[in-house]
Amino acid sequence: MNIAVFASGSGSNFDVIARQAQEGILDVKVKLLVCDKEHAPVQQKAQALGVPVFRFVPSNYEHKEDFEKDILHVLHEADVELLVLAGYMRLIGPTLLQAYEGKILNIHPSLLPAFPGKDAIEQALQANVKVTGVTIHLVDEGMDTGPIIEQEALRIEEGEDASAVQKKIQQMEHRLYPQVIQQIVKGEI
Ligand code: GRF
């Protein structure tokens, strides 16, 4: 299955997915990285792995619809079937949602519907919850609101700070995201 990863940041999830794809652990081909940030480190990771990057500058466009049409064009050219969001800090608009209905995944570092949006780990710590985790869901027009596909819980230990929790969440994400993608490819989800 041909996939595209959308990312705006460091790209650790991208890296794991693209490597596993190249090693044949995952039955996907990462055809494209879509990135909206000029200096996002994920781009170097893509270059190192030989994954083509489509980087666009949102401020060069008047409307979301305009840049999503450009994205759609490259996705179609590359025969992309599944979109995998991994730290893409934008809401997906109707253009992509309609073209890839039910075929856009996102990963979020909390047990949704708790703590949607930015800084989910900090939000969880502020709220003094004892358990947080990771959610993988289908993307709809809302912010972190689509149907949940998989979740895993993580206990927050006494005295743990955001960076300690983030490290554990990241390890969980790197295990869970490829697993779910593979299940989708196999038709198990
Ligand atoms: C992850 O924590 C993911 O849950 C969130 O953005 C972060 C991306 O991390 N949506 P990375 O860029 O893959 O390291």
Residues whose N, C-alpha, C, O or C-beta is under 5 A from the ligand:
A	BS01	GRF	G9 S10 G11 S12 N13 F14 A86 G87 I107 H108 P109
